[in-house]
Amino acid sequence: MNINSYPVFKVPPQAIVLDLDGTLFNSSLQISDRNRRAVQACQARGLAVVIATSRAERSVNRWVDAQLLSRCSLVLLNGAIARGYSPLSGHTDSPISPD
């Protein structure tokens, strides 16, 4: 992709949200060195990184290393659970009503 085709923002983004499967993970359920460096570069620029997934937290903990997870906020189970880590904060569990 040509760098000139990237969007120009009047206000720079303050966060990025990444899905795991097919985005951050490769076909072997691993985070490539390129993706890891890209996430670290975003964090070094002060952007909050949010991992959003339909997976449960135990699955995320299994496949994403603790060092990376300690610097990312999480949206789990399709939004039922959100955990904010610095620079974001907060925690919410929103169980789906049986009705």
Buried (B, 14 or more C-beta within 10 A) or exposed (E): EEEEEEEEEEEEEEEBEBBBEEEBBEEEEEBEEEBBEBBEEBBEEEBBBBBBBBBEBEBBEEBBEEEBBEBBBBBBBEEBBBBBBEBBEEEEEEEEEEE
